[in-house]
Amino acid sequence: MAWVLKMDEVIESGLVHDFDASLSGIGQELGAGAYSMSDVLALPIFKQEDSSLPQENETKHPPFQYVMCAATSPAVKLYDETLTYLNQGQSYEIRMLDNRKAGDIPEINGKLVKSIIRVVFHDRRLQYTEHQQLEGWKWNRPGDRLLDLDIPMSVGVIDIKTNPSQLNAVEFLWDPTKCTSAFIQVHCISTEFTPRKHGGEKGVPFRIQVDTFKQTENGEYTDHLHSASCQIKVFKPKGADRKQKTDREKMEKRTAHEKEKYQPSYDTTVLTECSPWPDTPTTFVNNSPTPAPTFTSAQHNTYSVPDSNSSSPNHQGDGTSQGSGDLHPSATIQETQQWLLKNRFSAYTRLFSNFSGADLLKLTREDLVQICGPADGIRLYNALKSRSVRPRLTIYVCQEPLQSLQLERQDAGGGDSNGAIYVYHAIYLEEMAASEVTRKLALAFNIPLHQINQVYRQGPTGIHILVSDQMVQNFQDESCFLFTTIKAENGEGFHIILK
């Protein structure tokens, strides 16, 4: 038994010696010092995976660079995206730098480019519901904007535009060859988009994105050149400074080994390249809201929105479903689009670009509030259900027999009757004003409004009393009037006398 154990020891020692000998040459070519992981990654076995990637000298050189003058957080892990804290309403400089090499994009030499700066959601979940989120913010903060440009402090920006329907974006032109700085102010804070549960909720991150375009042959700035963005969080005034200090103190308490896992804080934030924001070239052309990624499709680019003439309130459509009245279930997609435009829902034409009349009418009140926000959702629901405003006063008016349309009665024997039916028109007044009476009379009887000089009411002994706002306010509901017209004294136009 002892002999067997001794033989096992001999075999084991021999195997160990052979294994050590087989490893004796590894690492010698790397030198006597500690090996470098980068040298290991440079081995051919690892290079095969990257053979399809462009080499370092083949990477695309960005034509522009945008640098925001705000420090990055020190509490960001090494391979994560930088995070920058901003104070609500404070002006922060974004430097617009020309980063082109000699000969790059020569067509913009001596010309202006257009940039759109916007604040958008970082989380994908909120991007899908961006429009509803921004509408809710607008409802709670009427008259405010999410993003503004501090024009007095900005340098080199011209033709600045802000769209009332685009509260989170500003656009301007600038010359890449000149020093350009845009000072932005973000007015929304990160916790405004967090569900209120128990207090102390963690705010959501935003993104500052810059999209730059060059001018096309037709003079529009729609040819995309470059896009870049960075991640931010917005706090109440001075809150960003306190958060930056807290992060710095936390990092100071960590060990040296733990600090190696985090990237250092930089005095400025360099925006990194990204994809252009969906539909950015047409943002300020069609006045549509910034679409979330879920709403963008190829069909949006090919759909033709009716021209400005067809969206005019005075334009008369061919079909009943195209007018400002009821939307019929049989309405086509084109007719539904025209109905939305005529009823002042142009901001949602792209959102409902594939909806027919039947599709739109199937949406419930809750659906529309969720899609369009509380204000426009309720308004759209009421418009679809034809909930017209109840008139404050109704009167019935008829022209006197000699000037009105008379329907002759015929008796059973076919003989004529001397009687006549007086045809009255219902006048519904939304405003208790004399001007409203004049306007509605002109509409009801096809009278040119500019030809009506005055409206009188015949009083006792045949006197003519000028119809005033106070008189209209004292009309009894469903009063009946006959009216006649007399030529004005100067021969221009005429007066209407209510009897």
JOJO-V857523 format. One record per residue. N is the residue number from 1. PHI is phi as a letter, one per 30 degrees, with the letter a starting at -180 (none if undefined). OMEGA is omega in whole degrees, 0 to 359 (none if undefined). Layout:
n = {N/N}
phi = {PHI/PHI}
omega = {OMEGA/OMEGA}
This chain:
n = {1/2/3/4/5/6/7/8/9/10/11/12/13/14/15/16/17/18/19/20/21/22/23/24/25/26/27/28/29/30/31/32/33/34/35/36/37/38/39/40/41/42/43/44/45/46/47/48/49/50/51/52/53/54/55/56/57/58/59/60/61/62/63/64/65/66/67/68/69/70/71/72/73/74/75/76/77/78/79/80/81/82/83/84/85/86/87/88/89/90/91/92/93/94/95/96/97/98/99/100/101/102/103/104/105/106/107/108/109/110/111/112/113/114/115/116/117/118/119/120/121/122/123/124/125/126/127/128/129/130/131/132/133/134/135/136/137/138/139/140/141/142/143/144/145/146/147/148/149/150/151/152/153/154/155/156/157/158/159/160/161/162/163/164/165/166/167/168/169/170/171/172/173/174/175/176/177/178/179/180/181/182/183/184/185/186/187/188/189/190/191/192/193/194/195/196/197/198/199/200/201/202/203/204/205/206/207/208/209/210/211/212/213/214/215/216/217/218/219/220/221/222/223/224/225/226/227/228/229/230/231/232/233/234/235/236/237/238/239/240/241/242/243/244/245/246/247/248/249/250/251/252/253/254/255/256/257/258/259/260/261/262/263/264/265/266/267/268/269/270/271/272/273/274/275/276/277/278/279/280/281/282/283/284/285/286/287/288/289/290/291/292/293/294/295/296/297/298/299/300/301/302/303/304/305/306/307/308/309/310/311/312/313/314/315/316/317/318/319/320/321/322/323/324/325/326/327/328/329/330/331/332/333/334/335/336/337/338/339/340/341/342/343/344/345/346/347/348/349/350/351/352/353/354/355/356/357/358/359/360/361/362/363/364/365/366/367/368/369/370/371/372/373/374/375/376/377/378/379/380/381/382/383/384/385/386/387/388/389/390/391/392/393/394/395/396/397/398/399/400/401/402/403/404/405/406/407/408/409/410/411/412/413/414/415/416/417/418/419/420/421/422/423/424/425/426/427/428/429/430/431/432/433/434/435/436/437/438/439/440/441/442/443/444/445/446/447/448/449/450/451/452/453/454/455/456/457/458/459/460/461/462/463/464/465/466/467/468/469/470/471/472/473/474/475/476/477/478/479/480/481/482/483/484/485/486/487/488/489/490/491/492/493/494/495/496/497/498/499}
phi = {none/d/d/d/d/d/d/d/d/d/d/d/d/d/d/d/d/d/d/d/d/d/c/d/c/d/j/d/d/d/j/d/d/d/d/c/d/d/d/d/d/d/d/e/d/d/d/d/d/c/d/d/d/d/d/e/d/c/d/d/c/d/d/b/b/c/b/c/d/a/d/d/d/d/c/c/d/e/c/d/d/d/b/b/c/b/c/d/i/d/d/b/d/c/d/c/c/d/c/d/d/d/j/d/h/d/d/c/d/i/b/c/b/c/b/c/c/b/c/b/d/d/d/d/d/d/d/d/c/e/d/d/d/d/d/d/d/d/d/d/b/d/i/c/c/d/b/b/c/d/d/e/d/d/b/i/c/b/h/d/b/b/c/e/d/c/d/c/b/b/b/a/c/a/c/d/d/c/d/b/b/c/c/c/b/c/c/c/c/d/d/d/c/c/e/d/b/b/i/i/d/d/d/d/d/c/b/c/b/c/c/c/b/c/d/c/d/d/i/c/c/b/d/d/c/a/b/a/a/b/c/b/b/c/c/d/e/i/d/d/d/d/d/d/d/d/d/d/d/d/d/d/d/d/d/d/d/d/d/d/d/c/d/d/d/c/d/b/c/c/d/c/d/a/d/d/d/e/h/d/d/c/e/c/c/c/h/c/d/d/d/d/e/d/c/c/a/d/d/d/d/c/d/c/d/e/d/d/d/d/c/d/d/d/d/c/d/d/c/d/d/d/d/d/d/d/c/d/e/d/d/d/d/d/d/d/d/d/d/d/d/d/c/i/c/d/d/c/d/d/d/c/d/c/c/d/d/d/d/d/d/d/d/d/d/d/d/d/d/d/d/c/i/d/d/d/d/d/d/d/d/d/d/d/c/h/d/d/d/d/d/d/a/b/b/c/b/b/d/d/e/d/c/c/d/c/c/d/d/b/d/d/d/j/d/d/c/d/d/b/c/d/c/c/c/d/c/c/c/d/b/d/b/d/d/d/d/d/d/d/d/d/d/d/c/h/c/e/d/d/d/d/d/b/c/c/c/d/c/e/h/i/d/c/c/d/d/c/e/d/d/d/d/c/d/d/d/i/d/c/b/c/b/b/c/b/d/d/d/d/i/c/i/a/c/c/c/d/c}
omega = {179/180/179/180/179/178/178/180/180/180/182/180/178/178/180/179/179/181/178/180/180/180/189/184/184/176/182/181/180/178/183/182/179/184/179/180/179/177/178/181/180/179/183/182/179/181/181/182/184/184/181/181/179/177/185/181/180/181/182/181/182/183/182/174/181/183/178/183/176/186/176/181/177/184/180/183/194/186/176/177/179/179/183/180/179/174/179/176/180/181/178/183/169/181/181/188/175/186/185/170/180/179/179/176/182/184/179/178/180/180/179/172/180/175/174/176/180/171/184/180/176/183/179/181/180/177/180/181/186/184/179/180/181/177/177/177/179/180/181/182/184/178/181/175/176/184/177/175/177/188/181/182/183/183/172/179/181/177/182/181/171/183/180/179/178/185/185/184/171/178/180/174/178/181/182/183/182/179/183/177/177/178/183/175/178/186/178/178/190/183/179/182/178/177/181/182/185/181/180/181/179/183/180/177/174/172/168/182/178/176/184/184/173/184/177/181/180/174/180/180/183/181/188/179/189/175/177/184/174/182/181/165/185/181/173/184/182/181/179/178/179/180/178/179/179/179/181/179/178/181/180/180/181/177/180/180/179/180/180/180/183/179/181/176/179/183/180/179/178/179/182/183/180/177/178/178/185/175/181/184/184/186/186/178/185/179/179/179/178/184/173/184/182/183/183/177/181/183/180/182/184/183/181/177/180/184/185/180/182/179/179/180/183/182/179/179/179/183/180/181/180/183/181/180/183/172/184/178/181/182/177/179/180/179/177/177/180/178/178/179/183/181/174/174/183/180/185/180/179/180/180/186/180/184/170/178/180/180/183/182/179/182/179/178/180/178/184/177/179/183/189/184/185/187/183/179/179/180/179/179/179/179/179/181/177/177/182/179/181/181/180/181/178/174/180/187/179/174/180/190/185/183/183/176/180/177/182/176/175/180/185/181/178/181/179/177/179/180/179/177/177/182/180/174/177/178/181/183/173/178/179/185/180/180/178/177/179/182/182/175/179/179/185/186/177/178/176/186/183/180/179/181/182/173/181/170/181/182/179/180/174/180/180/182/181/179/181/177/181/178/179/179/179/173/174/180/179/173/180/181/163/177/176/180/175/183/180/183/182/178/179/180/182/178/174/180/177/182/none}
